[in-house]
Amino acid sequence: CSVEAAVTIFSPGNNMGNSVIGKQIKDFPAQKFKDEYQFDINVERLDSILRDDFEIKLVKLDAQGFECKILDVMGSGIASSIVTIKFEWAQKW
């Protein structure tokens, strides 16, 4: 993962909470993604903008099943600074 990248975020009009970077992931097969709900954004790794000499009391992740991926690519300096991680769990994921 690069330090900074420009990517597209895709959001279906009927569920903006299901916004995914880089590809469309549907909640159900007939769900539509309109061009007007696609945005180019800059993405930066947290370890490229935060120091690693502090304590992070709480991290809340809600990444639609991608929580493990986020934790896998999190820099070790940040990961070792986290006290508590909160996330949703669903059997589907």
VMD Tcl script that builds the backbone (N, CA, C; Angstrom):
set m [mol new atoms 279]
animate dup $m
set s [atomselect $m all]
$s set {name element resname resid chain x y z} {
  {N N CYS 1 A 0.843 -1.185 0.000}
  {CA C CYS 1 A 0.000 0.000 0.000}
  {C C CYS 1 A 0.886 1.245 0.000}
  {N N SER 2 A 0.625 2.134 -0.910}
  {CA C SER 2 A 1.419 3.354 -0.983}
  {C C SER 2 A 1.041 4.309 0.136}
  {N N VAL 3 A 1.898 5.267 0.365}
  {CA C VAL 3 A 1.651 6.242 1.421}
  {C C VAL 3 A 0.450 7.105 1.082}
  {N N GLU 4 A 0.345 7.530 -0.163}
  {CA C GLU 4 A -0.806 8.332 -0.581}
  {C C GLU 4 A -1.225 7.891 -1.966}
  {N N ALA 5 A -2.540 7.835 -2.187}
  {CA C ALA 5 A -3.049 7.425 -3.492}
  {C C ALA 5 A -4.385 8.102 -3.748}
  {N N ALA 6 A -4.649 8.381 -5.020}
  {CA C ALA 6 A -5.964 8.876 -5.423}
  {C C ALA 6 A -6.763 7.679 -5.897}
  {N N VAL 7 A -7.926 7.471 -5.309}
  {CA C VAL 7 A -8.773 6.325 -5.645}
  {C C VAL 7 A -10.216 6.789 -5.758}
  {N N THR 8 A -11.055 5.928 -6.288}
  {CA C THR 8 A -12.481 6.233 -6.408}
  {C C THR 8 A -13.232 5.544 -5.287}
  {N N ILE 9 A -14.167 6.271 -4.685}
  {CA C ILE 9 A -15.057 5.690 -3.691}
  {C C ILE 9 A -16.425 5.551 -4.351}
  {N N PHE 10 A -17.025 4.372 -4.214}
  {CA C PHE 10 A -18.307 4.052 -4.827}
  {C C PHE 10 A -19.376 3.978 -3.746}
  {N N SER 11 A -20.497 4.663 -3.972}
  {CA C SER 11 A -21.608 4.665 -3.018}
  {C C SER 11 A -22.918 4.467 -3.758}
  {N N PRO 12 A -23.732 3.501 -3.325}
  {CA C PRO 12 A -25.062 3.395 -3.921}
  {C C PRO 12 A -25.947 4.505 -3.359}
  {N N GLY 13 A -26.825 5.045 -4.171}
  {CA C GLY 13 A -27.676 6.147 -3.751}
  {C C GLY 13 A -28.612 5.808 -2.605}
  {N N ASN 14 A -29.002 4.545 -2.483}
  {CA C ASN 14 A -29.964 4.174 -1.443}
  {C C ASN 14 A -29.307 3.701 -0.151}
  {N N ASN 15 A -27.969 3.687 -0.091}
  {CA C ASN 15 A -27.276 3.288 1.127}
  {C C ASN 15 A -25.879 3.889 1.117}
  {N N MET 16 A -25.779 5.178 1.402}
  {CA C MET 16 A -24.483 5.860 1.367}
  {C C MET 16 A -23.528 5.301 2.418}
  {N N GLY 17 A -24.038 4.593 3.407}
  {CA C GLY 17 A -23.179 3.962 4.408}
  {C C GLY 17 A -22.385 2.803 3.854}
  {N N ASN 18 A -22.780 2.299 2.700}
  {CA C ASN 18 A -22.053 1.209 2.058}
  {C C ASN 18 A -21.135 1.802 0.990}
  {N N SER 19 A -20.230 2.646 1.405}
  {CA C SER 19 A -19.273 3.250 0.494}
  {C C SER 19 A -17.996 2.437 0.535}
  {N N VAL 20 A -17.508 2.049 -0.629}
  {CA C VAL 20 A -16.339 1.184 -0.714}
  {C C VAL 20 A -15.317 1.830 -1.638}
  {N N ILE 21 A -14.075 1.796 -1.218}
  {CA C ILE 21 A -13.001 2.363 -2.017}
  {C C ILE 21 A -12.487 1.328 -3.006}
  {N N GLY 22 A -12.402 1.745 -4.258}
  {CA C GLY 22 A -11.749 0.932 -5.273}
  {C C GLY 22 A -12.622 -0.010 -6.070}
  {N N LYS 23 A -13.794 -0.389 -5.547}
  {CA C LYS 23 A -14.675 -1.278 -6.303}
  {C C LYS 23 A -16.091 -1.193 -5.745}
  {N N GLN 24 A -17.028 -1.677 -6.526}
  {CA C GLN 24 A -18.421 -1.699 -6.088}
  {C C GLN 24 A -18.714 -3.026 -5.404}
  {N N ILE 25 A -19.273 -2.948 -4.206}
  {CA C ILE 25 A -19.712 -4.137 -3.486}
  {C C ILE 25 A -21.179 -3.927 -3.163}
  {N N LYS 26 A -22.019 -4.790 -3.684}
  {CA C LYS 26 A -23.468 -4.624 -3.553}
  {C C LYS 26 A -24.000 -5.309 -2.299}
  {N N ASP 27 A -25.015 -4.665 -1.682}
  {CA C ASP 27 A -25.736 -5.281 -0.570}
  {C C ASP 27 A -26.663 -6.373 -1.072}
  {N N PHE 28 A -27.132 -6.226 -2.303}
  {CA C PHE 28 A -28.024 -7.195 -2.931}
  {C C PHE 28 A -27.800 -7.100 -4.444}
  {N N PRO 29 A -28.060 -8.160 -5.195}
  {CA C PRO 29 A -27.702 -8.213 -6.615}
  {C C PRO 29 A -28.239 -7.070 -7.477}
  {N N ALA 30 A -29.423 -6.569 -7.206}
  {CA C ALA 30 A -30.019 -5.537 -8.059}
  {C C ALA 30 A -29.608 -4.112 -7.676}
  {N N GLN 31 A -28.799 -3.949 -6.647}
  {CA C GLN 31 A -28.416 -2.610 -6.194}
  {C C GLN 31 A -27.668 -1.874 -7.300}
  {N N LYS 32 A -27.987 -0.585 -7.477}
  {CA C LYS 32 A -27.409 0.246 -8.536}
  {C C LYS 32 A -26.434 1.271 -7.968}
  {N N PHE 33 A -25.358 1.483 -8.677}
  {CA C PHE 33 A -24.380 2.516 -8.350}
  {C C PHE 33 A -24.407 3.540 -9.480}
  {N N LYS 34 A -24.705 4.792 -9.155}
  {CA C LYS 34 A -24.772 5.846 -10.161}
  {C C LYS 34 A -23.440 6.602 -10.211}
  {N N ASP 35 A -23.099 7.084 -11.401}
  {CA C ASP 35 A -21.869 7.846 -11.560}
  {C C ASP 35 A -21.824 9.065 -10.646}
  {N N GLU 36 A -22.972 9.668 -10.377}
  {CA C GLU 36 A -22.998 10.872 -9.543}
  {C C GLU 36 A -22.631 10.597 -8.085}
  {N N TYR 37 A -22.608 9.321 -7.687}
  {CA C TYR 37 A -22.210 8.945 -6.328}
  {C C TYR 37 A -20.830 8.319 -6.294}
  {N N GLN 38 A -20.027 8.549 -7.315}
  {CA C GLN 38 A -18.638 8.125 -7.350}
  {C C GLN 38 A -17.769 9.362 -7.195}
  {N N PHE 39 A -16.804 9.272 -6.298}
  {CA C PHE 39 A -15.961 10.420 -6.012}
  {C C PHE 39 A -14.501 9.990 -5.982}
  {N N ASP 40 A -13.626 10.815 -6.510}
  {CA C ASP 40 A -12.194 10.585 -6.389}
  {C C ASP 40 A -11.731 11.212 -5.083}
  {N N ILE 41 A -11.021 10.428 -4.291}
  {CA C ILE 41 A -10.539 10.897 -2.989}
  {C C ILE 41 A -9.068 10.532 -2.837}
  {N N ASN 42 A -8.381 11.225 -1.946}
  {CA C ASN 42 A -7.006 10.879 -1.594}
  {C C ASN 42 A -7.031 10.019 -0.345}
  {N N VAL 43 A -6.260 8.961 -0.355}
  {CA C VAL 43 A -6.176 8.042 0.777}
  {C C VAL 43 A -4.733 8.041 1.267}
  {N N GLU 44 A -4.563 8.189 2.578}
  {CA C GLU 44 A -3.230 8.160 3.173}
  {C C GLU 44 A -3.212 7.161 4.320}
  {N N ARG 45 A -2.099 6.478 4.465}
  {CA C ARG 45 A -1.934 5.574 5.607}
  {C C ARG 45 A -1.793 6.407 6.880}
  {N N LEU 46 A -2.421 5.947 7.951}
  {CA C LEU 46 A -2.321 6.675 9.216}
  {C C LEU 46 A -0.883 6.802 9.688}
  {N N ASP 47 A -0.073 5.764 9.480}
  {CA C ASP 47 A 1.304 5.836 9.963}
  {C C ASP 47 A 2.158 6.817 9.159}
  {N N SER 48 A 1.613 7.350 8.063}
  {CA C SER 48 A 2.344 8.371 7.319}
  {C C SER 48 A 2.040 9.776 7.836}
  {N N ILE 49 A 0.984 9.919 8.642}
  {CA C ILE 49 A 0.621 11.249 9.126}
  {C C ILE 49 A 0.585 11.365 10.658}
  {N N LEU 50 A 0.627 10.229 11.367}
  {CA C LEU 50 A 0.613 10.259 12.834}
  {C C LEU 50 A 1.962 9.799 13.393}
  {N N ARG 51 A 2.331 10.381 14.505}
  {CA C ARG 51 A 3.519 9.903 15.214}
  {C C ARG 51 A 3.164 8.581 15.880}
  {N N ASP 52 A 4.153 7.798 16.246}
  {CA C ASP 52 A 3.870 6.537 16.926}
  {C C ASP 52 A 4.293 6.577 18.398}
  {N N ASP 53 A 4.470 7.764 18.953}
  {CA C ASP 53 A 4.898 7.872 20.347}
  {C C ASP 53 A 3.756 8.353 21.256}
  {N N PHE 54 A 2.560 7.828 21.022}
  {CA C PHE 54 A 1.418 8.203 21.846}
  {C C PHE 54 A 0.492 6.998 21.997}
  {N N GLU 55 A -0.449 7.109 22.929}
  {CA C GLU 55 A -1.404 6.029 23.184}
  {C C GLU 55 A -2.736 6.369 22.530}
  {N N ILE 56 A -3.304 5.404 21.820}
  {CA C ILE 56 A -4.625 5.561 21.217}
  {C C ILE 56 A -5.586 4.773 22.094}
  {N N LYS 57 A -6.478 5.479 22.793}
  {CA C LYS 57 A -7.384 4.832 23.745}
  {C C LYS 57 A -8.370 3.893 23.069}
  {N N LEU 58 A -8.945 4.309 21.920}
  {CA C LEU 58 A -9.984 3.517 21.274}
  {C C LEU 58 A -9.945 3.722 19.766}
  {N N VAL 59 A -10.038 2.621 19.032}
  {CA C VAL 59 A -10.228 2.653 17.582}
  {C C VAL 59 A -11.526 1.921 17.304}
  {N N LYS 60 A -12.448 2.563 16.591}
  {CA C LYS 60 A -13.692 1.917 16.188}
  {C C LYS 60 A -13.642 1.705 14.683}
  {N N LEU 61 A -13.782 0.465 14.272}
  {CA C LEU 61 A -13.769 0.116 12.858}
  {C C LEU 61 A -15.157 -0.329 12.429}
  {N N ASP 62 A -15.638 0.212 11.333}
  {CA C ASP 62 A -16.879 -0.235 10.706}
  {C C ASP 62 A -16.600 -0.233 9.213}
  {N N ALA 63 A -16.040 -1.330 8.741}
  {CA C ALA 63 A -15.526 -1.376 7.378}
  {C C ALA 63 A -16.173 -2.487 6.549}
  {N N GLN 64 A -17.412 -2.831 6.892}
  {CA C GLN 64 A -18.192 -3.776 6.092}
  {C C GLN 64 A -17.438 -5.075 5.804}
  {N N GLY 65 A -16.797 -5.617 6.810}
  {CA C GLY 65 A -16.110 -6.894 6.638}
  {C C GLY 65 A -14.646 -6.773 6.272}
  {N N PHE 66 A -14.135 -5.564 6.118}
  {CA C PHE 66 A -12.732 -5.361 5.763}
  {C C PHE 66 A -11.873 -5.003 6.978}
  {N N GLU 67 A -12.404 -5.183 8.188}
  {CA C GLU 67 A -11.679 -4.823 9.400}
  {C C GLU 67 A -10.336 -5.550 9.496}
  {N N CYS 68 A -10.315 -6.836 9.185}
  {CA C CYS 68 A -9.062 -7.599 9.268}
  {C C CYS 68 A -8.033 -7.077 8.277}
  {N N LYS 69 A -8.484 -6.693 7.103}
  {CA C LYS 69 A -7.580 -6.120 6.099}
  {C C LYS 69 A -6.959 -4.829 6.626}
  {N N ILE 70 A -7.774 -3.994 7.258}
  {CA C ILE 70 A -7.271 -2.740 7.828}
  {C C ILE 70 A -6.228 -3.035 8.892}
  {N N LEU 71 A -6.527 -3.976 9.768}
  {CA C LEU 71 A -5.576 -4.319 10.826}
  {C C LEU 71 A -4.299 -4.924 10.250}
  {N N ASP 72 A -4.416 -5.711 9.190}
  {CA C ASP 72 A -3.243 -6.325 8.564}
  {C C ASP 72 A -2.267 -5.299 8.011}
  {N N VAL 73 A -2.786 -4.206 7.438}
  {CA C VAL 73 A -1.906 -3.225 6.800}
  {C C VAL 73 A -1.598 -2.021 7.686}
  {N N MET 74 A -2.123 -2.016 8.903}
  {CA C MET 74 A -1.844 -0.926 9.825}
  {C C MET 74 A -0.370 -0.981 10.220}
  {N N GLY 75 A 0.278 0.137 10.234}
  {CA C GLY 75 A 1.680 0.177 10.637}
  {C C GLY 75 A 1.863 -0.326 12.063}
  {N N SER 76 A 2.971 -0.989 12.314}
  {CA C SER 76 A 3.208 -1.575 13.637}
  {C C SER 76 A 3.312 -0.514 14.729}
  {N N GLY 77 A 3.796 0.666 14.394}
  {CA C GLY 77 A 3.872 1.741 15.395}
  {C C GLY 77 A 2.507 2.128 15.901}
  {N N ILE 78 A 1.543 2.258 14.994}
  {CA C ILE 78 A 0.176 2.593 15.387}
  {C C ILE 78 A -0.479 1.411 16.087}
  {N N ALA 79 A -0.329 0.233 15.525}
  {CA C ALA 79 A -0.963 -0.961 16.113}
  {C C ALA 79 A -0.528 -1.160 17.564}
  {N N SER 80 A 0.736 -0.955 17.846}
  {CA C SER 80 A 1.212 -1.156 19.219}
  {C C SER 80 A 0.778 -0.043 20.158}
  {N N SER 81 A 0.244 1.063 19.610}
  {CA C SER 81 A -0.219 2.185 20.432}
  {C C SER 81 A -1.692 2.071 20.814}
  {N N ILE 82 A -2.432 1.131 20.213}
  {CA C ILE 82 A -3.872 1.012 20.431}
  {C C ILE 82 A -4.158 0.202 21.690}
  {N N VAL 83 A -5.003 0.757 22.548}
  {CA C VAL 83 A -5.404 0.074 23.782}
  {C C VAL 83 A -6.617 -0.821 23.521}
  {N N THR 84 A -7.652 -0.297 22.849}
  {CA C THR 84 A -8.904 -1.019 22.627}
  {C C THR 84 A -9.360 -0.843 21.182}
  {N N ILE 85 A -9.844 -1.937 20.587}
  {CA C ILE 85 A -10.435 -1.879 19.248}
  {C C ILE 85 A -11.874 -2.360 19.359}
  {N N LYS 86 A -12.802 -1.592 18.801}
  {CA C LYS 86 A -14.218 -1.954 18.786}
  {C C LYS 86 A -14.640 -2.136 17.335}
  {N N PHE 87 A -15.381 -3.203 17.057}
  {CA C PHE 87 A -15.863 -3.436 15.701}
  {C C PHE 87 A -17.136 -4.258 15.745}
  {N N GLU 88 A -17.883 -4.208 14.650}
  {CA C GLU 88 A -19.077 -5.042 14.525}
  {C C GLU 88 A -18.647 -6.452 14.150}
  {N N TRP 89 A -19.464 -7.419 14.508}
  {CA C TRP 89 A -19.212 -8.780 14.088}
  {C C TRP 89 A -20.532 -9.332 13.548}
  {N N ALA 90 A -20.463 -9.886 12.366}
  {CA C ALA 90 A -21.641 -10.531 11.775}
  {C C ALA 90 A -21.169 -11.847 11.156}
  {N N GLN 91 A -21.951 -12.875 11.326}
  {CA C GLN 91 A -21.569 -14.186 10.827}
  {C C GLN 91 A -21.359 -14.175 9.316}
  {N N LYS 92 A -22.081 -13.302 8.614}
  {CA C LYS 92 A -21.967 -13.203 7.157}
  {C C LYS 92 A -20.535 -12.950 6.718}
  {N N TRP 93 A -19.809 -12.123 7.429}
  {CA C TRP 93 A -18.443 -11.753 7.048}
  {C C TRP 93 A -17.471 -12.805 7.474}
}
mol reanalyze $m
mol bondsrecalc $m
mol representation Tube
mol addrep $m
